[in-house]
Amino acid sequence: MADTIIRARQVEKFYAQPSENRIQVISPTDLAIYPDEIVALLGPSGSGKSTLLRMLAGLSRPSAGEILWHEQPISKVDINVSIVFQSFALFPWLTVQQNVEAPLKARGMNLAERNRRSLKILDTVGLDGFEAAYPKELSGGMRQRVGFARALVVEPEVLFMDEPFSALDVLTAENLRSELMELWQKKTIPTRSIFIVTHNIEEAVLLADRIIVLGRNPGHVRTDFKVTIPHPRDRKGAPFTNLVDYIYKVLTRPDVTPSEVPMPATGRPARDQRQAHYEMLPHARPGGIAGLLEIVIDLRGKADIYRLADELAFEIDDLLPIVDAAQLLGFLKVEEGDVSITPTGTAFAESEILRQKELFREAALEHVLLLRQITRALSSKSDHTVPEEFFLDMLDEQFSSDETQRQLETAINWGRYAELFDFDASRRRFKLPDTEEALNHEDLAE
């Protein structure tokens, strides 16, 4: 472990409460940052990404465990790190050059050396000629360049970045990512390692040599792996899209261990109708699916998932289950972070309510094994009823007890909407709709 720059050893973050209980933000975690690598940290909201970054950077003390800098306790040595924040965090009353010089001035560096180093780094990040400008005169992309320059002027050994591109438009963010990679690969900057927190899966796969995915409640490392795709990375290539798909599934299936999520082929794999393996149902309502499809239609049938979440003021992990549900039902296709509506999805979104129910019913029976099994079991019984416990027992073989209940609740919601069956909550029994409808559903289940 002697070659680590920063190492976290069983670090935790929790907050004590008046009672004996405590709020656990980060569970005991081991993590290391090595030279010559870009590390990307992904995770849903509330998983403690920024909290972990701040502990590693020395801005926040862990509640337990320790952070080591070159194997020495971080509290006993001077560390050389800097941070680029999501918000530009510039001093509006200072010029560009004065903003960049601020950390050097705080370190007591003399005026001549501050001037030399600030002008050099401004030229490196493409801000030559803007030294005397004020932040209000700059575009968002140029202000973030100032943030990069201010972080790099101290020549940090580790550069921490907390969602540095999320406040920028798509093209500006893309340009800055490319320029950062150019600086890194040409070793124009003295930084030995970059640690970036992001919610953008494609961004992580595009930049990182290593990706760490966190789970939440409390925050913990779900998977930590190296990215072996050579640079420059082709976003349309199968290795890239496969890895994006893998990470997406790890993020959206919190109760499945990453080892149980195989690296997928490009696109959604075909399902073996005879295999008794339940695909996790995303916890989304039919109304939410319909609403998302209408929005995508208004965007000419295609949208970037992460940009759409920002425009709707959604957390990305709140939108992803709706996207995944629409994809599962065949209403959307997801590729490279973009969603595009299918002809079936268009028909569903543009139909009247009764036709929507028919289309949803057809899609559910085709794509969702659990709903097919419930319908067939009901059709095979003389009284057309089956106890809830029967399906709970089957699901319990694959999911945790809490997730088993949630899966069945989602199935009930979808099945009721599609008029596949009813559910008697007082008796905890499924039942087919009465008489003529029951006969129709028997035909559907065959």
C-alpha positions in Angstrom: 0.0 0.0 0.0 3.1 2.3 0.0 2.3 3.7 -3.4 -1.1 5.2 -2.4 -1.5 9.0 -2.3 -4.6 9.0 -0.1 -6.1 6.0 1.7 -9.3 5.8 3.7 -9.2 3.1 6.3 -12.6 2.1 7.8 -13.9 5.7 7.6 -17.4 6.5 8.7 -19.6 9.6 8.9 -22.4 9.7 11.3 -24.3 12.3 13.4 -25.2 11.6 17.0 -28.8 12.1 18.1 -30.2 12.9 21.6 -31.3 9.3 21.8 -28.8 6.5 21.6 -29.4 6.2 17.9 -27.4 8.0 15.3 -27.8 9.0 11.6 -25.3 7.0 9.6 -24.2 8.7 6.4 -21.2 6.6 5.4 -20.7 3.1 6.7 -17.2 1.8 7.4 -15.4 2.2 4.1 -11.9 1.4 2.7 -10.8 3.4 -0.3 -7.5 4.3 -1.9 -6.3 6.9 -4.5 -3.3 5.9 -6.5 -0.9 8.0 -8.8 -1.6 8.3 -12.5 -5.3 7.6 -12.5 -8.6 9.4 -12.8 -11.1 8.0 -10.3 -14.9 8.7 -10.8 -17.3 8.3 -7.9 -20.9 7.6 -8.9 -23.9 7.0 -6.7 -27.6 8.0 -6.2 -28.5 11.2 -4.3 -28.1 10.6 -0.6 -25.3 8.1 -1.0 -22.7 10.4 0.5 -20.5 11.2 -2.6 -19.7 14.7 -1.6 -19.3 13.8 2.0 -16.7 11.1 1.1 -14.9 13.6 -1.2 -14.7 16.2 1.6 -13.3 13.6 4.0 -10.7 12.5 1.5 -9.7 16.1 0.8 -9.3 16.9 4.5 -12.2 19.4 4.6 -14.3 17.2 6.9 -13.2 14.8 9.7 -14.5 11.3 9.6 -16.5 10.2 12.6 -14.5 7.0 12.9 -11.6 5.5 11.0 -8.7 7.5 9.5 -7.5 9.2 6.3 -3.9 8.7 5.4 -1.7 10.9 3.2 1.2 8.8 1.8 0.5 6.5 4.8 0.7 9.3 7.3 -2.4 10.5 9.3 -3.8 13.4 7.4 -4.1 15.5 10.5 -0.3 15.4 11.1 1.0 16.3 7.6 0.5 19.1 5.1 -1.5 17.8 2.1 -1.4 19.2 -1.4 -4.9 19.0 -2.8 -7.4 21.4 -4.4 -11.1 21.3 -5.3 -13.2 22.4 -8.3 -16.8 22.9 -7.1 -20.1 22.5 -9.0 -20.9 26.1 -8.4 -18.2 28.4 -9.8 -17.5 29.8 -6.3 -15.6 32.8 -7.6 -15.1 36.1 -5.7 -17.2 38.6 -7.8 -15.2 41.6 -6.6 -11.9 40.2 -7.8 -10.6 40.0 -11.4 -9.9 36.6 -13.1 -6.2 36.8 -12.2 -6.9 37.9 -8.6 -9.3 34.9 -8.2 -6.6 32.6 -9.5 -4.0 34.1 -7.2 -6.2 33.9 -4.1 -5.0 30.5 -2.9 -1.4 31.4 -3.5 -1.8 34.6 -1.5 -3.4 32.6 1.3 -0.2 30.5 1.3 1.9 33.6 1.7 3.5 33.5 -1.7 5.2 36.7 -2.9 3.6 38.9 -5.5 6.1 38.2 -8.3 5.7 34.4 -8.0 1.9 34.7 -7.7 1.9 36.7 -10.9 4.1 34.2 -12.8 2.2 31.1 -11.8 -1.3 32.6 -12.3 -0.5 33.9 -15.8 1.0 30.5 -16.8 -2.0 28.6 -15.7 -4.5 31.0 -17.2 -2.7 30.5 -20.6 -2.8 26.8 -20.1 -6.6 26.7 -19.6 -7.3 29.1 -22.5 -8.0 32.3 -20.5 -5.1 34.3 -21.9 -6.3 37.9 -22.4 -9.0 37.7 -19.7 -6.8 38.4 -16.7 -8.5 41.8 -15.9 -12.1 40.6 -16.5 -14.5 40.2 -13.7 -16.6 37.0 -13.3 -19.9 38.7 -14.3 -18.3 39.4 -17.7 -17.7 35.7 -18.4 -19.8 32.9 -19.7 -20.5 29.9 -17.5 -17.9 27.8 -19.3 -15.2 30.5 -18.9 -16.1 31.0 -15.2 -15.5 27.3 -14.7 -12.2 27.6 -16.5 -11.3 30.1 -13.8 -12.3 27.6 -11.2 -10.0 25.0 -12.9 -7.1 27.5 -13.1 -7.5 28.5 -9.4 -7.4 24.8 -8.4 -4.5 24.0 -10.6 -2.3 27.0 -9.8 -1.3 25.4 -6.5 0.0 22.4 -8.4 -2.0 19.9 -6.4 -0.9 16.3 -6.2 -4.6 15.3 -6.1 -7.3 17.4 -7.9 -10.8 16.8 -6.5 -13.8 17.7 -8.6 -17.3 17.8 -7.3 -19.7 17.5 -10.3 -17.7 20.3 -12.1 -19.6 20.1 -15.4 -23.2 19.8 -14.2 -24.0 23.5 -14.2 -22.8 23.9 -17.8 -24.7 23.4 -21.1 -24.0 20.1 -22.9 -21.5 21.5 -25.5 -19.5 23.6 -23.0 -19.3 20.7 -20.7 -18.1 18.4 -23.5 -15.4 21.0 -24.5 -14.1 21.3 -21.0 -14.0 17.5 -20.5 -11.9 17.2 -23.7 -9.6 19.9 -22.6 -9.1 18.4 -19.2 -8.3 15.0 -20.8 -5.8 16.7 -23.1 -4.0 18.5 -20.2 -4.0 15.2 -18.2 -2.7 12.9 -21.0 0.0 15.4 -22.2 1.0 15.9 -18.5 0.7 19.6 -19.0 -0.4 19.9 -15.3 1.6 18.4 -12.4 -1.4 16.7 -10.8 -0.8 13.0 -10.1 -4.4 12.0 -9.6 -7.9 13.3 -10.3 -10.9 12.3 -8.2 -14.2 13.3 -9.7 -17.7 13.0 -8.2 -20.4 12.8 -10.9 -23.9 11.7 -11.5 -23.3 11.4 -15.2 -22.6 7.7 -16.1 -21.2 8.5 -19.6 -18.9 11.2 -18.1 -17.5 8.7 -15.8 -16.9 6.1 -18.5 -15.5 8.8 -20.8 -12.9 10.1 -18.3 -12.1 7.6 -15.6 -9.4 4.9 -15.3 -11.3 3.6 -12.3 -15.0 3.8 -11.3 -16.4 3.5 -7.8 -20.2 3.1 -7.4 -21.8 3.9 -4.0 -25.0 2.6 -2.6 -27.0 4.5 0.0 -28.8 4.1 3.4 -26.0 4.4 4.5 -23.4 5.2 1.9 -21.1 2.2 1.0 -19.0 1.0 -1.9 -21.0 -1.3 -4.1 -18.3 -1.9 -6.7 -14.8 -0.6 -7.5 -13.3 -1.5 -10.9 -10.8 -0.4 -13.5 -11.9 0.8 -16.9 -9.7 -0.9 -19.6 -11.1 0.9 -22.7 -8.2 2.7 -24.3 -8.3 6.5 -24.9 -9.8 8.1 -26.9 -13.0 6.3 -26.1 -15.7 5.7 -28.7 -19.1 6.5 -27.3 -20.8 4.4 -30.0 -18.5 1.4 -29.5 -19.9 -1.8 -27.8 -17.3 -1.7 -24.9 -18.4 1.8 -24.0 -22.2 1.3 -24.3 -21.9 -2.1 -22.5 -20.1 -0.4 -19.5 -22.7 2.4 -19.4 -25.5 -0.1 -19.3 -23.8 -2.2 -16.6 -23.3 0.9 -14.3 -26.9 2.0 -15.0 -28.2 -1.4 -13.8 -26.0 -1.4 -10.7 -27.3 2.0 -9.8 -31.0 1.1 -10.3 -30.9 -2.3 -8.7 -29.8 -1.5 -5.1 -30.8 -4.9 -3.7 -28.9 -7.0 -6.3 -25.1 -7.4 -5.8 -23.0 -6.1 -8.7 -21.7 -9.6 -9.4 -25.3 -10.6 -10.2 -25.5 -8.0 -12.9 -23.6 -9.4 -15.9 -21.9 -7.2 -18.4 -24.7 -6.9 -20.9 -24.5 -7.1 -24.7 -25.4 -3.9 -26.6 -29.1 -3.3 -26.1 -31.6 -5.1 -23.9 -31.0 -8.9 -24.0 -33.8 -11.1 -25.2 -35.8 -12.8 -22.4 -36.3 -16.5 -22.1 -40.0 -16.8 -21.5 -39.5 -20.2 -19.7 -36.8 -18.9 -17.3 -38.2 -18.3 -13.8 -35.9 -15.3 -13.1 -37.7 -12.1 -12.3 -36.4 -8.9 -13.7 -36.7 -6.2 -11.0 -39.7 -4.1 -11.7 -38.8 -0.4 -11.5 -41.0 1.3 -8.9 -42.9 3.7 -11.3 -46.6 4.3 -11.8 -48.3 4.0 -15.2 -49.3 7.7 -15.0 -45.7 8.7 -14.5 -44.7 6.5 -17.5 -47.4 8.1 -19.7 -46.3 11.6 -18.6 -42.7 10.9 -19.5 -43.6 9.6 -22.9 -45.7 12.8 -23.6 -42.7 14.9 -22.7 -40.4 12.9 -25.0 -42.9 13.2 -27.8 -42.8 17.0 -27.4 -39.0 16.8 -27.6 -39.4 15.2 -31.1 -39.1 11.7 -29.7 -35.7 11.9 -28.3 -34.0 13.4 -25.2 -30.9 13.2 -23.1 -31.8 11.6 -19.7 -29.6 13.8 -17.5 -30.5 17.1 -19.3 -34.2 16.1 -19.1 -33.8 15.5 -15.3 -32.3 19.0 -14.9 -35.0 20.7 -17.0 -37.7 18.9 -15.0 -36.0 19.8 -11.7 -35.9 16.0 -10.9 -33.1 14.2 -9.1 -31.7 11.8 -11.7 -32.3 8.7 -9.5 -36.0 9.8 -9.2 -36.3 9.9 -13.0 -34.4 6.7 -13.8 -37.0 4.2 -12.5 -39.6 5.8 -14.8 -37.2 5.6 -17.7 -36.4 2.0 -16.9 -40.1 1.1 -16.6 -40.8 2.6 -20.0 -37.9 0.7 -21.5 -38.9 -2.6 -19.9 -42.4 -2.2 -21.4 -41.0 -1.5 -24.8 -42.1 2.1 -24.9 -38.6 3.7 -24.9 -35.2 2.7 -26.1 -32.1 3.9 -24.1 -28.8 4.3 -25.8 -25.7 6.2 -24.6 -27.7 8.2 -22.1 -30.4 9.2 -24.6 -34.0 8.0 -24.6 -36.0 7.6 -27.9 -39.7 6.7 -28.0 -40.8 3.6 -29.9 -43.8 3.3 -32.1 -45.6 1.4 -29.3 -44.7 4.2 -26.9 -46.0 6.8 -29.2 -49.3 5.0 -29.7 -49.6 4.6 -25.9 -48.9 8.3 -25.2 -51.3 9.5 -27.9 -54.2 7.2 -27.3 -57.4 7.6 -25.2 -57.5 6.1 -21.8 -59.2 2.8 -22.7 -56.7 2.2 -25.6 -53.8 3.1 -23.3 -55.0 0.4 -20.9 -55.1 -2.1 -23.7 -51.6 -1.2 -24.9 -50.2 -1.3 -21.4 -51.8 -4.7 -20.8 -50.3 -6.1 -24.0 -46.8 -4.7 -23.1 -47.1 -6.0 -19.5 -48.0 -9.5 -20.5 -45.2 -9.6 -23.1 -42.4 -8.2 -21.0 -43.2 -8.9 -17.4 -42.9 -12.5 -16.2 -44.5 -11.9 -12.8 -47.6 -10.3 -14.3 -47.9 -13.3 -16.8 -47.6 -15.7 -13.9 -50.2 -14.0 -11.8 -52.7 -13.9 -14.7 -52.1 -17.5 -15.6 -52.5 -18.7 -12.0 -55.7 -16.8 -11.7 -57.1 -18.2 -14.9 -56.2 -21.8 -13.9 -58.1 -21.7 -10.6 -61.8 -22.5 -10.6 -62.6 -19.6 -8.4 -60.1 -17.3 -10.1 -58.4 -16.2 -6.9 -54.9 -16.8 -5.5 -53.5 -15.7 -2.1 -50.8 -13.1 -2.1 -48.5 -15.4 -0.1 -48.1 -17.7 -3.1 -46.3 -15.0 -5.1 -44.4 -13.6 -2.1 -42.9 -17.0 -1.7 -41.7 -17.1 -5.3 -40.3 -13.6 -5.2 -38.6 -14.2 -1.9 -36.2 -16.7 -3.6 -34.7 -13.8 -5.5 -35.2 -10.6 -3.6 -34.9 -9.3 0.0 -38.0 -9.4 2.1 -38.5 -5.6 1.8 -37.9 -5.6 -1.9 -40.2 -8.7 -2.4 -43.1 -6.6 -0.9 -42.2 -3.6 -3.1 -42.1 -5.8 -6.2 -45.5 -7.2 -5.5 -46.9 -3.7 -4.8 -45.6 -2.5 -8.1 -47.1 -5.5 -9.9 -50.4 -4.9 -8.2 -50.3 -1.3 -9.3 -49.5 -2.2 -12.9 -52.0 -5.1 -13.0 -54.9 -3.1 -11.7 -54.2 -0.3 -14.2 -54.1 -2.8 -17.1 -57.2 -4.5 -15.7 -55.4 -7.8 -15.6 -56.7 -8.6 -12.1 -58.0 -7.1 -9.0 -56.5 -7.3 -5.5 -58.6 -7.7 -2.3 -56.5 -6.0 0.3 -58.6 -7.2 3.2 -58.2 -10.8 2.3 -54.7 -10.4 0.7 -55.9 -12.3 -2.4 -55.6 -11.7 -6.2 -58.7 -12.2 -8.3 -59.7 -11.9 -11.9 -62.2 -9.3 -13.0 -65.7 -10.7 -13.1 -67.5 -12.8 -15.8 -66.9 -11.5 -19.4 -63.6 -9.8 -18.5 -62.3 -12.9 -16.8 -62.9 -14.9 -20.1 -61.0 -12.2 -22.0 -58.1 -12.5 -19.6 -58.0 -16.2 -19.9 -57.5 -15.8 -23.6 -54.7 -13.3 -23.0 -52.9 -15.6 -20.6 -52.8 -18.5 -23.0 
